């Protein structure tokens, strides 16, 4: 997708698409779309999930990743604290 297409997606829409494509590899995903790029936040089950989120977000939105602030937890159960 190009940057024109990215401007038509809201953060919530991008989060929904990414969650669907990541098949439970991430929880509490937050995508902040800015003019200059994207900031990712949330929890990934492993480093691969974190990198996959970054790759898919960049491809989906057509914007550079400014920061990947996702935490890698390494367990299979979603975190109980929703503030993550």
VENGILIN-V481558 format. One record per pair of residues at least 24 apart in sequence whose C-alpha atoms are under 10 Angstrom apart, sorted by the first residue. I is the first residue (numbers start at 1). J is the second residue. D is the distance in whole Angstrom. If there is no record, write none. Layout:
BEGIN
I&J&D / I&J&D
END
This chain:
BEGIN
1&58&9 / 1&59&6 / 1&60&6 / 1&61&6 / 1&62&5 / 1&63&9 / 2&59&9 / 2&60&8 / 2&61&7 / 2&62&5 / 2&63&8 / 3&35&10 / 3&37&10 / 3&60&10 / 3&61&7 / 3&62&5 / 3&63&6 / 3&64&10 / 4&61&9 / 4&62&8 / 5&60&9 / 5&61&7 / 5&62&8 / 6&33&9 / 6&58&10 / 6&59&10 / 6&60&7 / 6&61&4 / 6&62&6 / 6&63&8 / 7&33&9 / 7&34&10 / 7&35&9 / 7&61&8 / 7&62&9 / 7&63&10 / 8&61&9 / 9&33&9 / 9&60&9 / 9&61&8 / 10&61&10 / 11&38&10 / 11&61&10 / 14&56&10 / 14&57&8 / 14&60&8 / 14&61&8 / 15&40&10 / 15&57&9 / 17&56&10 / 17&57&9 / 17&60&9 / 18&52&10 / 18&53&7 / 18&54&10 / 18&56&7 / 18&57&7 / 18&60&9 / 19&53&9 / 21&52&10 / 21&53&9 / 21&56&8 / 22&49&8 / 22&50&10 / 22&52&8 / 22&53&7 / 22&56&9 / 23&49&10 / 24&49&9 / 24&76&9 / 24&78&9 / 25&49&5 / 25&50&8 / 25&52&9 / 25&53&9 / 25&76&9 / 25&78&10 / 26&50&8 / 26&52&10 / 26&53&8 / 26&70&9 / 26&71&10 / 26&72&9 / 26&73&10 / 26&78&8 / 27&70&10 / 27&71&10 / 27&77&10 / 27&78&6 / 27&79&8 / 27&82&9 / 27&84&9 / 28&70&10 / 28&78&9 / 28&79&9 / 28&81&10 / 28&82&7 / 28&83&8 / 28&84&7 / 29&53&9 / 29&70&8 / 29&84&9 / 30&69&10 / 30&70&9 / 30&84&10 / 31&57&9 / 31&68&10 / 32&66&10 / 32&67&10 / 33&61&9 / 33&63&9 / 33&65&10 / 33&66&10 / 34&63&9 / 34&64&10 / 34&66&9 / 35&63&9 / 35&64&10 / 36&63&7 / 36&64&7 / 36&65&9 / 36&66&8 / 37&61&9 / 37&62&9 / 37&63&5 / 37&64&5 / 37&65&6 / 37&66&6 / 37&67&9 / 38&62&10 / 38&63&7 / 38&64&6 / 38&65&5 / 38&66&5 / 38&67&7 / 38&68&9 / 39&64&9 / 39&65&6 / 39&66&6 / 39&67&5 / 39&68&6 / 39&69&7 / 39&70&9 / 40&65&8 / 40&66&8 / 40&67&6 / 40&68&5 / 40&69&6 / 40&70&6 / 41&67&9 / 41&68&7 / 41&69&5 / 41&70&5 / 41&71&8 / 41&84&8 / 42&68&9 / 42&69&7 / 42&70&5 / 42&71&6 / 42&72&9 / 42&82&10 / 42&83&9 / 42&84&6 / 43&69&9 / 43&70&5 / 43&71&5 / 43&72&6 / 43&73&7 / 43&74&9 / 43&78&8 / 43&79&8 / 43&84&7 / 44&70&7 / 44&71&6 / 44&72&5 / 44&73&6 / 44&74&7 / 44&75&9 / 44&76&10 / 44&78&9 / 45&71&9 / 45&72&6 / 45&73&5 / 45&74&5 / 45&75&6 / 45&76&6 / 45&77&9 / 45&78&9 / 46&71&9 / 46&72&5 / 46&73&7 / 46&74&5 / 46&75&8 / 46&76&9 / 47&71&9 / 47&72&6 / 47&73&9 / 47&74&8 / 48&72&9
END
